[in-house]
Amino acid sequence: MTKQEAFFDLGPEQVIQAVESLGFHCDGHQLALNSYENRVYLVGIEHEPSMVAKFYRPGRWSDEAILEEHQFIEELASLEIPAVPPLTLKGKTLHRYLDHRLSLFPVKAGRAPDLENDDHLKQLGRYIARIHALGAVSDFKHRPTLDVATFGDDSYEYLMENDFIPRDLESAYERLAEDLLNVIEDAFERVDAKQIRLHGDGHPGNILWDSNAGKHGIPYIVDFDDARMGPAIQDLWMFLSGDRNQMSASLDTLLTAYSQFHDFDARELALIEPLRTLRMMHYAAWLAKRWHDPAFKAAFPWFNTQHYWEQHILSLKEQVSALQEHPLLWA
């Protein structure tokens, strides 16, 4: 059995055995959490708090890249930034059990932030700024950069070369994707944003708001699995929602708080729609690359249908107009 096959077949018994190999006694309670890239479980421990066991997908990250993520989170936590580092056990944060690589994390409970609550936006702005202040000190050595090549070109080429796009839509997708990538490339060249270490996937689902901590609660920032080099706006734009006026108001609140702890280059606002477009292209390719994983077929049954690709192309066409609009402004 290959490592990949072992990962696909990972079951409750193996999860318990892996956790107990690190010196714990499981109480039999186990819950699969909402993760598909990796396998993540809430595991009950006898006479101790439950913990989260994260099993890393084979072939995605090198050991060095995973440890670099762990080190970044540990540095953030040492500065009292509410990130959640893995537990250090036997002097290590990354462990092996049979063909699996895993880490254990303490459990943090919370809910998604209220993006219509100014206090929540201010807290997010301040903490993300502090993450970026540390992120700007040095570069990742083993993790990639979020750029047009890795998120856009590679995604487009993978879908075309592996026959995911239906034949009757190939020409339309090809012309549209190439036009979008040219526009996005031009936008990145004009802005020439500074590349810093990022969370990489800053969206409400990766914030656990503990409303019982502090005056306004504490937003625990979790899942640094996509940490990479990139422009600061990547960790901010997904917290904006609503129409243009609503997004502008939220942006002002977020960045005013952010700028108390770290400088923000307002030119990066011109990258919001390019980054949104790249995320859409990357997401489609990510699903395609994982389509051999049985968990993906079960979780995303609507993917790779004629309707899916028609809607994907329609969404990308809407981005053509979005890319032509003036960027949001921040005074």
LINPE-V253067 format. One record per pair of residues at least 12 apart in sequence whose C-alpha atoms are under 6 Angstrom apart, sorted by the first residue. I is the first residue (numbers start at 1). J is the second residue. D is the distance in Angstrom with one decimal. If there is no record, write none. Layout:
((I,J,D) (I,J,D))
//
This chain:
((3,99,5.6) (4,58,6.0) (18,97,5.6) (25,45,5.8) (25,46,5.7) (26,44,5.6) (26,45,4.3) (26,46,5.6) (27,44,5.4) (27,45,5.2) (27,46,5.0) (29,43,6.0) (29,44,4.9) (30,42,5.6) (30,43,4.6) (38,55,5.9) (38,56,5.1) (38,57,5.1) (39,54,5.9) (39,55,5.1) (40,53,5.7) (40,54,4.4) (41,53,5.2) (51,105,5.8) (51,106,5.0) (51,107,5.2) (52,104,5.6) (52,105,5.0) (53,103,6.0) (53,104,4.6) (54,102,5.3) (54,103,5.3) (55,101,5.7) (55,102,4.4) (56,101,5.7) (56,102,6.0) (65,142,4.9) (65,143,5.7) (73,85,5.3) (82,220,4.9) (83,220,5.7) (83,221,4.9) (86,104,5.6) (86,105,4.5) (87,104,5.7) (87,105,5.5) (110,208,4.3) (110,209,4.5) (110,210,4.7) (111,208,5.0) (111,209,5.0) (112,204,5.7) (112,207,5.8) (112,208,5.6) (112,209,5.9) (113,209,5.9) (121,254,5.3) (122,254,5.5) (122,257,5.2) (125,254,4.8) (125,257,5.2) (125,258,4.3) (126,257,5.3) (126,258,4.7) (129,258,5.0) (129,261,5.7) (129,262,5.3) (133,262,5.8) (135,196,5.5) (135,197,4.3) (136,196,4.9) (143,228,5.5) (144,228,5.5) (145,228,5.6) (145,229,4.4) (145,230,5.6) (146,230,5.1) (151,278,5.8) (151,282,5.3) (152,278,5.5) (155,282,5.5) (155,285,5.1) (184,274,5.4) (193,231,5.8) (194,231,6.0) (195,229,5.6) (195,230,4.6) (195,231,5.1) (196,229,5.1) (196,230,5.5) (197,228,5.7) (197,229,4.6) (198,227,5.5) (198,228,5.5) (198,229,5.9) (199,224,5.4) (199,227,4.6) (200,226,5.2) (200,227,4.7) (200,228,5.8) (202,235,4.5) (203,238,5.2) (206,222,5.4) (207,219,5.9) (207,220,5.7) (207,221,4.9) (208,220,5.0) (270,327,5.1) (273,323,5.8))
//
